[in-house]
Amino acid sequence: MSRLMKVLPVIAGAVAGAVVALLVANGGTNKTVIEELGGSSGANAVPTSNSKTTTGLSINQIYKMDSPGVVDIVVKSVQQGSNNGFFSTPSQTSQDEGSGVVYDKQGDILTDEHVVANATSVTVNFQDGVSAPAKVLGTDPSTDIAVIKVDVKASELHPIRFANSGNAQVGDPVVAIGSPFSLPETTTAGIVSAVGRTIQAPNGYEIPAAIQTDAAINPGNSGGPLLDGNGQVLGLNDQIQTSSGDSAGVGFATPGNTDVQVADQIISGKKVQHAYVGVSLNNSTGSAPGAEIGGASGSGNAVVPGSPAAKAGLTSGDVITKVDDTPVTSSDAFISVISGYKPGQTVNLTVISPSGGKRVVKVTLGVRPASAPTAG
């Protein structure tokens, strides 16, 4: 069975700047490949201890408790053929596989958006062998979250509670359950390797507060849970960093707090929208730490024409050091802060110009476009 593998290249050194809500360069990285693995305060969110995220549950105990709430997702899609006047290629049906987490007793299941993107049919397979068709209730490519819905008996649904992903700490134990290489219920374990990472969403924007782990995850794990030591969901497994195409011990999960917030909006029928500034950023290389518009790899105009940033008078070379009263020390930090605002809100940005002058710029946040535009 084929596996969903979307390749996203990360360029050596400073990556091309991003649009805010934005794509941000991570300077100094080695050349590698990021692959999407094929495959708030909502009622599901249960905070974990700030200093300890495990009650001493064994991997086997976590598996027994949570595996009934992890599903295998089989997706079929049609790739359209082409006709250039000389020869044509027929349309082809492809089949991919991912994982998902039962969210509630109403049949809502969370997975990654890239697992169900362009799906013509979705089938959910439960641990006990029951299979059911699912409909895509809604998706948010900006956070790589999707909610699918099945109509099955309530007794078939075993929701897994979500932890407060903001409490995750480096070294905390984690367990991943999913369907790597079409092997459902595969369980792997590791630790939280880092927190506060920024990963790229399917539509080109950035997802802040991602959790890095060394638990082995591979194509087919996408959408499955990364569980803490209490057996609660820290986030949905999303991407791996690899030079071979398989797990190299560097995986990333979307932050559970964001997963819950977006899922609750989709389930309630609300349209998911994100705040938008409209600049390409890199970390400042000058004396003042912050998010620099354009930055070391930027050239020309790094402000999207007609964007909130353009209307406010921001220009290439400006370094943003504060959003309202919150200090900004990097481009990732700026993304994280802006993600906490809503479209239509006004923020005061403290900015240092290329000449060294300091000013405060008032920006009314817009609605993020469907895909990241190219600045300049």
PEURHU-V560338 format. One record per residue. RES is the residue in three letters. PSI is psi in whole degrees, -180 to 180 (999 if undefined). NEAR is the number of other C-alpha atoms within 12 Angstrom. Layout:
# PEURHU-V560338
res=RES psi=PSI near=NEAR
res=RES psi=PSI near=NEAR
This chain:
# PEURHU-V560338
res=MET psi=133 near=20
res=SER psi=157 near=22
res=ARG psi=143 near=33
res=LEU psi=117 near=43
res=MET psi=103 near=32
res=LYS psi=123 near=27
res=VAL psi=127 near=26
res=LEU psi=110 near=25
res=PRO psi=143 near=23
res=VAL psi=122 near=29
res=ILE psi=144 near=20
res=ALA psi=145 near=17
res=GLY psi=-149 near=18
res=ALA psi=128 near=27
res=VAL psi=155 near=29
res=ALA psi=137 near=31
res=GLY psi=164 near=47
res=ALA psi=164 near=49
res=VAL psi=134 near=44
res=VAL psi=133 near=51
res=ALA psi=137 near=51
res=LEU psi=171 near=51
res=LEU psi=126 near=44
res=VAL psi=140 near=47
res=ALA psi=141 near=40
res=ASN psi=94 near=33
res=GLY psi=150 near=26
res=GLY psi=14 near=17
res=THR psi=154 near=16
res=ASN psi=155 near=18
res=LYS psi=129 near=19
res=THR psi=-169 near=23
res=VAL psi=134 near=29
res=ILE psi=130 near=34
res=GLU psi=128 near=41
res=GLU psi=127 near=44
res=LEU psi=113 near=50
res=GLY psi=133 near=47
res=GLY psi=999 near=52
res=SER psi=-146 near=24
res=SER psi=38 near=22
res=GLY psi=171 near=25
res=ALA psi=-24 near=20
res=ASN psi=-13 near=30
res=ALA psi=125 near=31
res=VAL psi=113 near=27
res=PRO psi=142 near=28
res=THR psi=167 near=30
res=SER psi=143 near=20
res=ASN psi=-21 near=16
res=SER psi=-11 near=15
res=LYS psi=126 near=19
res=THR psi=18 near=33
res=THR psi=144 near=28
res=THR psi=11 near=19
res=GLY psi=16 near=17
res=LEU psi=140 near=22
res=SER psi=166 near=19
res=ILE psi=-41 near=27
res=ASN psi=-40 near=20
res=GLN psi=-42 near=17
res=ILE psi=-43 near=34
res=TYR psi=-49 near=33
res=LYS psi=-37 near=19
res=MET psi=-40 near=23
res=ASP psi=-23 near=40
res=SER psi=-31 near=40
res=PRO psi=-19 near=30
res=GLY psi=4 near=42
res=VAL psi=128 near=49
res=VAL psi=155 near=53
res=ASP psi=133 near=50
res=ILE psi=123 near=53
res=VAL psi=125 near=40
res=VAL psi=132 near=39
res=LYS psi=140 near=30
res=SER psi=161 near=24
res=VAL psi=126 near=18
res=GLN psi=118 near=17
res=GLN psi=141 near=14
res=GLY psi=-180 near=13
res=SER psi=158 near=13
res=ASN psi=110 near=11
res=ASN psi=13 near=8
res=GLY psi=-22 near=7
res=PHE psi=-40 near=7
res=PHE psi=161 near=9
res=SER psi=156 near=11
res=THR psi=138 near=13
res=PRO psi=159 near=12
res=SER psi=146 near=13
res=GLN psi=143 near=13
res=THR psi=128 near=18
res=SER psi=156 near=21
res=GLN psi=128 near=31
res=ASP psi=169 near=40
res=GLU psi=142 near=47
res=GLY psi=-162 near=55
res=SER psi=170 near=59
res=GLY psi=168 near=60
res=VAL psi=125 near=58
res=VAL psi=125 near=44
res=TYR psi=-35 near=41
res=ASP psi=178 near=31
res=LYS psi=-1 near=23
res=GLN psi=1 near=21
res=GLY psi=9 near=33
res=ASP psi=133 near=38
res=ILE psi=134 near=53
res=LEU psi=142 near=59
res=THR psi=-178 near=59
res=ASP psi=144 near=50
res=GLU psi=-38 near=45
res=HIS psi=-14 near=45
res=VAL psi=-40 near=52
res=VAL psi=5 near=46
res=ALA psi=132 near=36
res=ASN psi=22 near=23
res=ALA psi=137 near=30
res=THR psi=-22 near=21
res=SER psi=147 near=26
res=VAL psi=129 near=36
res=THR psi=133 near=34
res=VAL psi=128 near=43
res=ASN psi=123 near=36
res=PHE psi=165 near=34
res=GLN psi=-35 near=31
res=ASP psi=6 near=19
res=GLY psi=-10 near=14
res=VAL psi=135 near=20
res=SER psi=146 near=21
res=ALA psi=143 near=25
res=PRO psi=151 near=24
res=ALA psi=150 near=32
res=LYS psi=148 near=26
res=VAL psi=112 near=34
res=LEU psi=-37 near=29
res=GLY psi=159 near=32
res=THR psi=159 near=40
res=ASP psi=95 near=40
res=PRO psi=-25 near=35
res=SER psi=-25 near=40
res=THR psi=2 near=46
res=ASP psi=43 near=47
res=ILE psi=140 near=49
res=ALA psi=149 near=45
res=VAL psi=125 near=44
res=ILE psi=158 near=43
res=LYS psi=137 near=34
res=VAL psi=154 near=34
res=ASP psi=92 near=22
res=VAL psi=170 near=23
res=LYS psi=145 near=15
res=ALA psi=-30 near=15
res=SER psi=-17 near=17
res=GLU psi=-16 near=27
res=LEU psi=125 near=33
res=HIS psi=83 near=30
res=PRO psi=144 near=33
res=ILE psi=131 near=42
res=ARG psi=150 near=38
res=PHE psi=138 near=42
res=ALA psi=172 near=39
res=ASN psi=102 near=35
res=SER psi=-20 near=43
res=GLY psi=-15 near=33
res=ASN psi=-3 near=30
res=ALA psi=139 near=43
res=GLN psi=151 near=30
res=VAL psi=131 near=25
res=GLY psi=-14 near=23
res=ASP psi=141 near=36
res=PRO psi=144 near=36
res=VAL psi=156 near=45
res=VAL psi=136 near=45
res=ALA psi=135 near=53
res=ILE psi=134 near=51
res=GLY psi=-159 near=51
res=SER psi=56 near=44
res=PRO psi=136 near=38
res=PHE psi=39 near=30
res=SER psi=34 near=29
res=LEU psi=83 near=26
res=PRO psi=153 near=34
res=GLU psi=13 near=35
res=THR psi=132 near=30
res=THR psi=128 near=32
res=THR psi=161 near=31
res=ALA psi=157 near=32
res=GLY psi=-147 near=29
res=ILE psi=168 near=33
res=VAL psi=115 near=38
res=SER psi=-31 near=26
res=ALA psi=157 near=25
res=VAL psi=165 near=29
res=GLY psi=22 near=30
res=ARG psi=160 near=31
res=THR psi=125 near=35
res=ILE psi=162 near=45
res=GLN psi=133 near=47
res=ALA psi=163 near=39
res=PRO psi=-28 near=35
res=ASN psi=13 near=30
res=GLY psi=-9 near=30
res=TYR psi=-174 near=42
res=GLU psi=142 near=43
res=ILE psi=112 near=45
res=PRO psi=168 near=42
res=ALA psi=23 near=38
res=ALA psi=155 near=40
res=ILE psi=126 near=47
res=GLN psi=141 near=43
res=THR psi=155 near=45
res=ASP psi=3 near=33
res=ALA psi=134 near=37
res=ALA psi=118 near=39
res=ILE psi=144 near=51
res=ASN psi=173 near=48
res=PRO psi=126 near=44
res=GLY psi=-21 near=52
res=ASN psi=-17 near=57
res=SER psi=131 near=58
res=GLY psi=-14 near=55
res=GLY psi=166 near=58
res=PRO psi=145 near=59
res=LEU psi=113 near=60
res=LEU psi=144 near=52
res=ASP psi=-176 near=51
res=GLY psi=-12 near=37
res=ASN psi=-2 near=35
res=GLY psi=19 near=40
res=GLN psi=154 near=42
res=VAL psi=120 near=53
res=LEU psi=-28 near=52
res=GLY psi=178 near=55
res=LEU psi=129 near=57
res=ASN psi=135 near=58
res=ASP psi=-46 near=56
res=GLN psi=159 near=55
res=ILE psi=151 near=44
res=GLN psi=124 near=37
res=THR psi=153 near=29
res=SER psi=-7 near=20
res=SER psi=-19 near=15
res=GLY psi=-12 near=28
res=ASP psi=173 near=28
res=SER psi=132 near=30
res=ALA psi=18 near=23
res=GLY psi=13 near=26
res=VAL psi=96 near=33
res=GLY psi=163 near=45
res=PHE psi=138 near=52
res=ALA psi=143 near=58
res=THR psi=149 near=49
res=PRO psi=130 near=45
res=GLY psi=-35 near=53
res=ASN psi=-40 near=39
res=THR psi=-41 near=41
res=ASP psi=-47 near=53
res=VAL psi=-45 near=41
res=GLN psi=-47 near=35
res=VAL psi=-43 near=37
res=ALA psi=-43 near=44
res=ASP psi=-37 near=33
res=GLN psi=-44 near=25
res=ILE psi=-46 near=27
res=ILE psi=-34 near=29
res=SER psi=-2 near=16
res=GLY psi=8 near=14
res=LYS psi=153 near=16
res=LYS psi=128 near=17
res=VAL psi=122 near=31
res=GLN psi=152 near=28
res=HIS psi=148 near=36
res=ALA psi=148 near=36
res=TYR psi=131 near=46
res=VAL psi=-53 near=53
res=GLY psi=46 near=48
res=VAL psi=154 near=51
res=SER psi=134 near=54
res=LEU psi=152 near=53
res=ASN psi=166 near=46
res=ASN psi=141 near=41
res=SER psi=136 near=39
res=THR psi=3 near=26
res=GLY psi=-167 near=24
res=SER psi=-26 near=14
res=ALA psi=119 near=26
res=PRO psi=145 near=25
res=GLY psi=-166 near=35
res=ALA psi=114 near=47
res=GLU psi=129 near=47
res=ILE psi=121 near=51
res=GLY psi=-65 near=43
res=GLY psi=-167 near=40
res=ALA psi=-37 near=30
res=SER psi=-1 near=31
res=GLY psi=153 near=33
res=SER psi=146 near=21
res=GLY psi=-144 near=18
res=ASN psi=115 near=26
res=ALA psi=16 near=39
res=VAL psi=126 near=38
res=VAL psi=123 near=37
res=PRO psi=135 near=23
res=GLY psi=-1 near=19
res=SER psi=167 near=33
res=PRO psi=-38 near=33
res=ALA psi=-42 near=38
res=ALA psi=-43 near=29
res=LYS psi=-29 near=21
res=ALA psi=-8 near=28
res=GLY psi=16 near=26
res=LEU psi=145 near=38
res=THR psi=166 near=36
res=SER psi=138 near=37
res=GLY psi=-19 near=35
res=ASP psi=139 near=43
res=VAL psi=119 near=45
res=ILE psi=121 near=48
res=THR psi=-12 near=36
res=LYS psi=141 near=33
res=VAL psi=113 near=34
res=ASP psi=-119 near=23
res=ASP psi=7 near=13
res=THR psi=119 near=20
res=PRO psi=146 near=24
res=VAL psi=119 near=29
res=THR psi=-5 near=28
res=SER psi=169 near=34
res=SER psi=-39 near=45
res=ASP psi=-40 near=42
res=ALA psi=-38 near=36
res=PHE psi=-45 near=48
res=ILE psi=-46 near=46
res=SER psi=-43 near=34
res=VAL psi=-47 near=34
res=ILE psi=-32 near=39
res=SER psi=-17 near=33
res=GLY psi=-4 near=26
res=TYR psi=169 near=27
res=LYS psi=154 near=22
res=PRO psi=140 near=24
res=GLY psi=-20 near=18
res=GLN psi=153 near=22
res=THR psi=134 near=23
res=VAL psi=152 near=30
res=ASN psi=117 near=24
res=LEU psi=125 near=35
res=THR psi=124 near=31
res=VAL psi=138 near=37
res=ILE psi=123 near=30
res=SER psi=164 near=27
res=PRO psi=-29 near=24
res=SER psi=-8 near=13
res=GLY psi=-8 near=14
res=GLY psi=147 near=14
res=LYS psi=135 near=18
res=ARG psi=165 near=22
res=VAL psi=125 near=24
res=VAL psi=128 near=29
res=LYS psi=123 near=24
res=VAL psi=126 near=31
res=THR psi=116 near=27
res=LEU psi=138 near=33
res=GLY psi=-171 near=29
res=VAL psi=129 near=27
res=ARG psi=130 near=36
res=PRO psi=165 near=27
res=ALA psi=-32 near=23
res=SER psi=156 near=27
res=ALA psi=120 near=31
res=PRO psi=165 near=29
res=THR psi=121 near=27
res=ALA psi=154 near=32
res=GLY psi=999 near=24
